[in-house]
Every structure is written in structure tokens, then in C-alpha cells.
Amino acid sequence: MDRSPVVSFARLDVPVALAELQAEVGALLDRGWVDHVNQRDYTGRWDVLPLRCQREHADAHPILQGFAIVGGEHWQDLPVLDHCPAIRGLLAALACPVESVRLMRLHAGAEIKPHRDPGLGLEHGVARMHVPVRTNASVAFVVDGERMPMQAGELWYFNADQVHAVHNRGDQDRIHLVIDCVANDWLVAKVQAGDPRHPAPG
């Protein structure tokens, strides 16, 4: 597969049922969210609700379900997804293998410090995508020195192998649906077509 040029971020042309998604996430706010394990990488509160994990961790602690996201071969939905038809519908619309799926909440005033996730990018055969479910104008998501213009209800790829940071300077929590996928030909084409700096020809 041709994956050049390197894409920092791109909006994918995939419809998202935002109102339904927000309602489902609202019903999950009192579930078993767990604090992000990389505590040196952020200040404030950043927590996660796993929705799909490696099969061997399906009955394990949510920390393993939410953060053992590299190197697995077999993935399965967690029971919480039985109550989330809008999320399941979005995942079904992705014509690529879906691996880890999580809700990630960056609380008001929190900051994710600049860091990178080595090997997590299109060039390495994997892709991380975000859907803002609840957000506000004071959230800044910066990748490779450039701010991603994400709005609620949009599906975005970003190259986590590049340095990125997030600030929630608003007074409301930010919640994203985060999906890790195998970067097959369909996904590569979708990302390249949505790259604002290198639009696809034609």
C-alpha cells in the first residue's frame, strides 16, 4: 500500500449519528471509568471506559481492557456495547479491521502533555481515530505543532507517532470515542482524501 506523503491528521468522510452517540455516552457516565495509567503524561483528570479489548482480557480488570492495546491478534466487544447501537453502527461502517475501542474523557482544566506513541500511525499499518462526542471551543488538540480543527460528530484520524498534546481549558469535560484500526487500503484512501494539507487529486 502506498502511504505517502505522511499525514498528520485528516477528517474522514464517514457519517456519525451525533445525537444518538451523545445519548449513549450520557448513559455511561456512571460506569467503571479508570484513570489513564500514564500519569506522568498529564495533569488534572483523564480517564477511560473500555468498549472493545483483546479477547484474553475480556474478563480482566478494566485497566487491562483499556490499556493493553498493542500487539493483540484477537479483539472482542465488551458487554457495555450491547447497549450502544449508535457506536456499534459507526464501527460497522468502517470497512477495516477494528481493534481497541475506548471512550476517553479529559476533564475540565486537564492537560495531556506533549508526547508520542511510537509506531501508531498509518505508515506502520495502524490508525487511531477520534470522534469528539462532547467538546468545547476551549479544547486544543495539537499534532506536530498544528491544531486539529475537530468538531463534535466528526471522525478524524491522527498520527499518534508524531508529537501531540491536548489542553481542555474549558469548564466542561471533553469526551472522545477513540478507535484503533488496521490501516487497510480502504482506510488509507479515506485518510488521504481527508488530509487538509495533501488533498487527493481530482
PyMOL commands that set and color helices and strands:
alter all, ss='L'
color gray80, all
select helices_A, chain A and resi 18-26+39-41+55-57+62-67+79-83+85-92+122-124+185-194
alter helices_A, ss='H'
color red, helices_A
select strands_A, chain A and resi 9-12+34-35+42-43+46-54+75-77+98-106+111-115+126-134+139-143+146-147+155-158+164-168+174-182
alter strands_A, ss='S'
color yellow, strands_A
deselect
rebuild
show_as cartoon
